[in-house]
C-alpha cells in the first residue's frame, strides 16, 4: 500500500503524457507534463518570484487570522455579551463570498498588499475562530469548578486551563485555514489583477490565459498545488510535533 501511494503520482503523470501523445491532444487544450515542465523552466524566475508574492500574502493573512481568531474566541469564552456580539458577525464573514467584497476592500484600504491580506484573512479566519471556540469550551466542568474554588479569575482560567485544552482543535483549524489562506490570496489577486494590480501567481495565471499560453497556465496551477501541499504538510508536522510535546487536557 505504501509502495502504491509512493508511485501513484509518477504513474499518473506518465499515463497523462502517454495519453496526450497517443491521441495527439493539442497543447492549447491539454498540455502534457513535459510541456508544462518546459513552460515552467522557460520562466522559472518570474513564476517563483510571483509564487513568493502570493505566499507572503498567505502567510500574513494566516498570522492575522491566528491573532484575530484566538483573541476573539477567548473573548467569546470569557463573556456571554461578547459571544452575542461577535459570533453572528463571524458567521456573516464565513458565508460572504470574498470575491464579492474584494473590490470594495481593495478600494477602501488603498494599499494593495494590505487589501490582499485582508481578503485572504476573511477566508482563513473562521476555521481558527470556530475550532478555538470549541476547544475553549472543552475542559471538563470539574476542572473549571476547581479553578473557581481556588479564586482564579476568568482570564486565568482561560490562559492556564482552556487554552492548553484547546490546542488540538486550534491546530486542526489552523491546518484548514492554511489552505484557505492560500485560496483567499489567489482569489484576491484575481480581483486585483483585473484592475491592473497585483504581481502574484494568480496574475501570471491570468496573463497566460489571455495569451493562450496554456502550458504556462498549467505550470502556475502546478505551483499552486505544490504550495498547497507543502503548507498542509508543514502544518500537519507542526500539529503532530506540538501535540506530542505538550499533549492536551481531557
LUMKOLVO-716106 format. One record per residue (C-alpha): z, x, y; residue in one letter. Coordinates in nm, 2 decimals, padded with zeros to 4 digits. Example, Ala and Ser with C-alpha at 12.3 -4.5 7.8 and 13.67 -1.06 7.14 Angstrom:
% LUMKOLVO-716106
<site w="00.78" u="01.23" v="-00.45" sevo="A"/>
<site w="00.71" u="01.37" v="-00.11" sevo="S"/>
***
This chain:
% LUMKOLVO-716106
<site w="00.00" u="00.00" v="00.00" sevo="X"/>
<site w="00.09" u="00.28" v="00.24" sevo="X"/>
<site w="-00.24" u="00.46" v="00.15" sevo="X"/>
<site w="-00.43" u="00.14" v="00.22" sevo="X"/>
<site w="-00.26" u="00.10" v="00.56" sevo="X"/>
<site w="-00.34" u="00.46" v="00.65" sevo="X"/>
<site w="-00.71" u="00.44" v="00.57" sevo="X"/>
<site w="-00.78" u="00.08" v="00.67" sevo="X"/>
<site w="-00.87" u="00.17" v="01.03" sevo="X"/>
<site w="-01.11" u="00.46" v="00.94" sevo="X"/>
<site w="-01.27" u="00.24" v="00.67" sevo="X"/>
<site w="-01.33" u="-00.05" v="00.92" sevo="X"/>
<site w="-01.48" u="00.19" v="01.17" sevo="X"/>
<site w="-01.72" u="00.33" v="00.91" sevo="X"/>
<site w="-01.82" u="-00.02" v="00.79" sevo="X"/>
<site w="-01.88" u="-00.11" v="01.16" sevo="X"/>
<site w="-02.10" u="00.19" v="01.22" sevo="X"/>
<site w="-02.29" u="00.13" v="00.89" sevo="X"/>
<site w="-02.34" u="-00.24" v="00.97" sevo="X"/>
<site w="-02.48" u="-00.18" v="01.32" sevo="X"/>
<site w="-02.72" u="00.08" v="01.19" sevo="X"/>
<site w="-02.83" u="-00.12" v="00.89" sevo="X"/>
<site w="-02.90" u="-00.43" v="01.09" sevo="X"/>
<site w="-03.03" u="-00.24" v="01.39" sevo="X"/>
<site w="-02.80" u="-00.42" v="01.63" sevo="X"/>
<site w="-02.88" u="-00.32" v="01.99" sevo="X"/>
<site w="-02.61" u="-00.13" v="02.17" sevo="X"/>
<site w="-02.61" u="-00.38" v="02.46" sevo="X"/>
<site w="-02.49" u="-00.64" v="02.21" sevo="X"/>
<site w="-02.26" u="-00.44" v="01.99" sevo="X"/>
<site w="-02.24" u="-00.07" v="02.00" sevo="X"/>
<site w="-02.11" u="00.13" v="01.70" sevo="X"/>
<site w="-01.81" u="00.35" v="01.71" sevo="X"/>
<site w="-02.03" u="00.66" v="01.75" sevo="X"/>
<site w="-02.19" u="00.52" v="02.06" sevo="X"/>
<site w="-01.85" u="00.42" v="02.20" sevo="X"/>
<site w="-01.72" u="00.78" v="02.14" sevo="X"/>
<site w="-02.02" u="00.93" v="02.31" sevo="X"/>
<site w="-01.98" u="00.70" v="02.61" sevo="X"/>
<site w="-01.61" u="00.80" v="02.64" sevo="X"/>
<site w="-01.69" u="01.17" v="02.64" sevo="X"/>
<site w="-01.97" u="01.12" v="02.90" sevo="X"/>
<site w="-01.70" u="01.01" v="03.15" sevo="X"/>
<site w="-01.37" u="01.11" v="02.98" sevo="X"/>
<site w="-01.21" u="01.25" v="03.30" sevo="X"/>
<site w="-01.28" u="00.93" v="03.50" sevo="X"/>
<site w="-01.17" u="00.70" v="03.23" sevo="X"/>
<site w="-00.85" u="00.89" v="03.16" sevo="X"/>
<site w="-00.77" u="00.90" v="03.53" sevo="X"/>
<site w="-00.83" u="00.52" v="03.55" sevo="X"/>
<site w="-00.60" u="00.47" v="03.25" sevo="X"/>
<site w="-00.34" u="00.68" v="03.42" sevo="X"/>
<site w="-00.35" u="00.44" v="03.72" sevo="X"/>
<site w="-00.32" u="00.14" v="03.50" sevo="X"/>
<site w="-00.03" u="00.29" v="03.31" sevo="X"/>
<site w="00.15" u="00.38" v="03.63" sevo="X"/>
<site w="00.13" u="00.02" v="03.74" sevo="X"/>
<site w="00.25" u="-00.09" v="03.39" sevo="X"/>
<site w="00.55" u="00.14" v="03.39" sevo="X"/>
<site w="00.66" u="00.05" v="03.74" sevo="X"/>
<site w="00.63" u="-00.32" v="03.65" sevo="X"/>
<site w="00.83" u="-00.27" v="03.33" sevo="X"/>
<site w="01.11" u="-00.09" v="03.53" sevo="X"/>
<site w="01.11" u="-00.38" v="03.79" sevo="X"/>
<site w="01.13" u="-00.63" v="03.50" sevo="X"/>
<site w="01.42" u="-00.45" v="03.34" sevo="X"/>
<site w="01.62" u="-00.44" v="03.66" sevo="X"/>
<site w="01.54" u="-00.80" v="03.76" sevo="X"/>
<site w="01.57" u="-00.94" v="03.40" sevo="X"/>
<site w="01.90" u="-00.78" v="03.31" sevo="X"/>
<site w="02.05" u="-00.83" v="03.66" sevo="X"/>
<site w="01.96" u="-01.20" v="03.67" sevo="X"/>
<site w="02.07" u="-01.25" v="03.31" sevo="X"/>
<site w="02.41" u="-01.11" v="03.40" sevo="X"/>
<site w="02.43" u="-01.34" v="03.70" sevo="X"/>
<site w="02.34" u="-01.64" v="03.48" sevo="X"/>
<site w="02.61" u="-01.53" v="03.22" sevo="X"/>
<site w="02.87" u="-01.49" v="03.50" sevo="X"/>
<site w="02.82" u="-01.82" v="03.68" sevo="X"/>
<site w="02.71" u="-02.17" v="03.59" sevo="X"/>
<site w="02.59" u="-02.21" v="03.95" sevo="X"/>
<site w="02.37" u="-01.90" v="03.92" sevo="X"/>
<site w="02.23" u="-02.04" v="03.60" sevo="X"/>
<site w="02.14" u="-02.37" v="03.76" sevo="X"/>
<site w="01.97" u="-02.18" v="04.05" sevo="X"/>
<site w="01.79" u="-01.90" v="03.85" sevo="X"/>
<site w="01.69" u="-02.05" v="03.52" sevo="X"/>
<site w="01.44" u="-02.31" v="03.65" sevo="X"/>
<site w="01.26" u="-02.05" v="03.86" sevo="X"/>
<site w="01.24" u="-01.81" v="03.57" sevo="X"/>
<site w="01.07" u="-02.08" v="03.36" sevo="X"/>
<site w="00.83" u="-02.15" v="03.65" sevo="X"/>
<site w="00.73" u="-01.78" v="03.66" sevo="X"/>
<site w="00.68" u="-01.78" v="03.29" sevo="X"/>
<site w="00.44" u="-02.08" v="03.28" sevo="X"/>
<site w="00.25" u="-01.99" v="03.60" sevo="X"/>
<site w="-00.08" u="-01.81" v="03.52" sevo="X"/>
<site w="-00.07" u="-01.48" v="03.71" sevo="X"/>
<site w="-00.44" u="-01.48" v="03.76" sevo="X"/>
<site w="-00.39" u="-01.80" v="03.97" sevo="X"/>
<site w="-00.14" u="-01.65" v="04.21" sevo="X"/>
<site w="-00.25" u="-01.28" v="04.20" sevo="X"/>
<site w="-00.49" u="-01.33" v="04.50" sevo="X"/>
<site w="-00.20" u="-01.47" v="04.71" sevo="X"/>
<site w="00.03" u="-01.19" v="04.61" sevo="X"/>
<site w="-00.23" u="-00.93" v="04.70" sevo="X"/>
<site w="-00.28" u="-01.08" v="05.04" sevo="X"/>
<site w="00.09" u="-01.14" v="05.11" sevo="X"/>
<site w="00.21" u="-00.79" v="05.01" sevo="X"/>
<site w="-00.08" u="-00.59" v="05.15" sevo="X"/>
<site w="00.00" u="-00.27" v="04.97" sevo="X"/>
<site w="-00.24" u="-00.26" v="04.66" sevo="X"/>
<site w="-00.01" u="-00.07" v="04.43" sevo="X"/>
<site w="00.30" u="-00.28" v="04.51" sevo="X"/>
<site w="00.09" u="-00.60" v="04.47" sevo="X"/>
<site w="-00.03" u="-00.49" v="04.13" sevo="X"/>
<site w="00.32" u="-00.40" v="04.02" sevo="X"/>
<site w="00.45" u="-00.74" v="04.14" sevo="X"/>
<site w="00.18" u="-00.93" v="03.94" sevo="X"/>
<site w="00.25" u="-00.73" v="03.63" sevo="X"/>
<site w="00.62" u="-00.78" v="03.67" sevo="X"/>
<site w="00.59" u="-01.15" v="03.68" sevo="X"/>
<site w="00.42" u="-01.14" v="03.34" sevo="X"/>
<site w="00.67" u="-00.90" v="03.19" sevo="X"/>
<site w="00.99" u="-01.04" v="03.34" sevo="X"/>
<site w="01.06" u="-01.35" v="03.13" sevo="X"/>
<site w="01.10" u="-01.19" v="02.78" sevo="X"/>
<site w="01.36" u="-00.95" v="02.91" sevo="X"/>
<site w="01.54" u="-01.21" v="03.10" sevo="X"/>
<site w="01.54" u="-01.46" v="02.81" sevo="X"/>
<site w="01.63" u="-01.21" v="02.54" sevo="X"/>
<site w="01.91" u="-01.06" v="02.75" sevo="X"/>
<site w="02.05" u="-01.40" v="02.84" sevo="X"/>
<site w="02.06" u="-01.50" v="02.47" sevo="X"/>
<site w="02.23" u="-01.16" v="02.39" sevo="X"/>
<site w="02.49" u="-01.20" v="02.66" sevo="X"/>
<site w="02.59" u="-01.53" v="02.50" sevo="X"/>
<site w="02.60" u="-01.38" v="02.15" sevo="X"/>
<site w="02.96" u="-01.23" v="02.13" sevo="X"/>
<site w="03.20" u="-01.44" v="01.92" sevo="X"/>
<site w="03.43" u="-01.67" v="02.11" sevo="X"/>
<site w="03.74" u="-01.49" v="01.97" sevo="X"/>
<site w="03.64" u="-01.16" v="02.13" sevo="X"/>
<site w="03.58" u="-01.33" v="02.47" sevo="X"/>
<site w="03.92" u="-01.50" v="02.44" sevo="X"/>
<site w="04.07" u="-01.16" v="02.37" sevo="X"/>
<site w="03.93" u="-01.02" v="02.68" sevo="X"/>
<site w="04.05" u="-01.31" v="02.89" sevo="X"/>
<site w="04.40" u="-01.30" v="02.74" sevo="X"/>
<site w="04.42" u="-00.94" v="02.85" sevo="X"/>
<site w="04.33" u="-01.03" v="03.21" sevo="X"/>
<site w="03.97" u="-00.90" v="03.21" sevo="X"/>
<site w="03.75" u="-01.02" v="03.49" sevo="X"/>
<site w="03.42" u="-01.18" v="03.41" sevo="X"/>
<site w="03.23" u="-00.87" v="03.52" sevo="X"/>
<site w="03.45" u="-00.65" v="03.30" sevo="X"/>
<site w="03.38" u="-00.89" v="03.01" sevo="X"/>
<site w="03.00" u="-00.87" v="03.08" sevo="X"/>
<site w="02.99" u="-00.49" v="03.11" sevo="X"/>
<site w="03.22" u="-00.40" v="02.82" sevo="X"/>
<site w="03.16" u="-00.68" v="02.57" sevo="X"/>
<site w="02.85" u="-00.88" v="02.64" sevo="X"/>
<site w="02.60" u="-00.61" v="02.74" sevo="X"/>
<site w="02.66" u="-00.40" v="02.43" sevo="X"/>
<site w="02.63" u="-00.71" v="02.22" sevo="X"/>
<site w="02.30" u="-00.80" v="02.40" sevo="X"/>
<site w="02.14" u="-00.46" v="02.33" sevo="X"/>
<site w="01.94" u="-00.56" v="02.01" sevo="X"/>
<site w="01.80" u="-00.87" v="02.18" sevo="X"/>
<site w="01.73" u="-00.68" v="02.50" sevo="X"/>
<site w="01.54" u="-00.42" v="02.31" sevo="X"/>
<site w="01.33" u="-00.68" v="02.13" sevo="X"/>
<site w="01.25" u="-00.84" v="02.47" sevo="X"/>
<site w="01.16" u="-00.50" v="02.61" sevo="X"/>
<site w="00.92" u="-00.43" v="02.33" sevo="X"/>
<site w="00.74" u="-00.76" v="02.41" sevo="X"/>
<site w="00.75" u="-00.70" v="02.78" sevo="X"/>
<site w="00.59" u="-00.36" v="02.74" sevo="X"/>
<site w="00.27" u="-00.51" v="02.61" sevo="X"/>
<site w="00.28" u="-00.79" v="02.86" sevo="X"/>
<site w="00.32" u="-00.55" v="03.15" sevo="X"/>
<site w="00.00" u="-00.38" v="03.04" sevo="X"/>
<site w="-00.18" u="-00.71" v="03.02" sevo="X"/>
<site w="-00.04" u="-00.81" v="03.36" sevo="X"/>
<site w="-00.16" u="-00.48" v="03.52" sevo="X"/>
<site w="-00.51" u="-00.53" v="03.38" sevo="X"/>
<site w="-00.53" u="-00.89" v="03.50" sevo="X"/>
<site w="-00.41" u="-00.79" v="03.84" sevo="X"/>
<site w="-00.66" u="-00.51" v="03.86" sevo="X"/>
<site w="-00.94" u="-00.75" v="03.76" sevo="X"/>
<site w="-00.85" u="-00.98" v="04.05" sevo="X"/>
<site w="-00.81" u="-00.69" v="04.30" sevo="X"/>
<site w="-01.13" u="-00.54" v="04.19" sevo="X"/>
<site w="-01.33" u="-00.85" v="04.28" sevo="X"/>
<site w="-01.22" u="-00.78" v="04.64" sevo="X"/>
<site w="-01.33" u="-00.41" v="04.63" sevo="X"/>
<site w="-00.99" u="-00.27" v="04.55" sevo="X"/>
<site w="-00.81" u="-00.11" v="04.25" sevo="X"/>
<site w="-00.92" u="00.20" v="04.06" sevo="X"/>
<site w="-00.76" u="00.14" v="03.73" sevo="X"/>
<site w="-00.92" u="00.10" v="03.39" sevo="X"/>
<site w="-00.99" u="-00.27" v="03.45" sevo="X"/>
<site w="-01.21" u="-00.17" v="03.74" sevo="X"/>
<site w="-01.41" u="00.07" v="03.52" sevo="X"/>
<site w="-01.44" u="-00.21" v="03.27" sevo="X"/>
<site w="-01.59" u="-00.44" v="03.53" sevo="X"/>
<site w="-01.82" u="-00.17" v="03.66" sevo="X"/>
<site w="-01.95" u="-00.11" v="03.30" sevo="X"/>
<site w="-02.01" u="-00.48" v="03.25" sevo="X"/>
<site w="-02.20" u="-00.52" v="03.58" sevo="X"/>
<site w="-02.42" u="-00.22" v="03.49" sevo="X"/>
<site w="-02.47" u="-00.34" v="03.13" sevo="X"/>
<site w="-02.31" u="-00.01" v="03.01" sevo="X"/>
<site w="-02.17" u="-00.18" v="02.70" sevo="X"/>
<site w="-02.07" u="00.13" v="02.51" sevo="X"/>
<site w="-01.87" u="00.25" v="02.81" sevo="X"/>
<site w="-01.71" u="-00.10" v="02.84" sevo="X"/>
<site w="-01.61" u="-00.08" v="02.48" sevo="X"/>
<site w="-01.47" u="00.27" v="02.54" sevo="X"/>
<site w="-01.25" u="00.11" v="02.82" sevo="X"/>
<site w="-01.14" u="-00.16" v="02.58" sevo="X"/>
<site w="-01.06" u="00.10" v="02.31" sevo="X"/>
<site w="-00.84" u="00.30" v="02.56" sevo="X"/>
<site w="-00.65" u="-00.02" v="02.65" sevo="X"/>
<site w="-00.60" u="-00.10" v="02.28" sevo="X"/>
<site w="-00.47" u="00.26" v="02.21" sevo="X"/>
<site w="-00.25" u="00.24" v="02.52" sevo="X"/>
<site w="-00.10" u="-00.09" v="02.40" sevo="X"/>
<site w="-00.04" u="00.05" v="02.05" sevo="X"/>
<site w="00.12" u="00.36" v="02.20" sevo="X"/>
<site w="00.35" u="00.15" v="02.42" sevo="X"/>
<site w="00.45" u="-00.07" v="02.13" sevo="X"/>
<site w="00.51" u="00.23" v="01.91" sevo="X"/>
<site w="00.72" u="00.42" v="02.17" sevo="X"/>
<site w="00.94" u="00.11" v="02.25" sevo="X"/>
<site w="00.98" u="00.05" v="01.88" sevo="X"/>
<site w="01.11" u="00.40" v="01.83" sevo="X"/>
<site w="01.34" u="00.36" v="02.13" sevo="X"/>
<site w="01.47" u="00.04" v="01.98" sevo="X"/>
<site w="01.54" u="00.19" v="01.64" sevo="X"/>
<site w="01.70" u="00.51" v="01.79" sevo="X"/>
<site w="01.93" u="00.32" v="02.03" sevo="X"/>
<site w="02.04" u="00.07" v="01.76" sevo="X"/>
<site w="02.10" u="00.35" v="01.51" sevo="X"/>
<site w="02.31" u="00.54" v="01.77" sevo="X"/>
<site w="02.50" u="00.26" v="01.94" sevo="X"/>
<site w="02.49" u="-00.03" v="01.69" sevo="X"/>
<site w="02.58" u="-00.37" v="01.80" sevo="X"/>
<site w="02.87" u="-00.61" v="01.83" sevo="X"/>
<site w="02.86" u="-00.90" v="01.60" sevo="X"/>
***
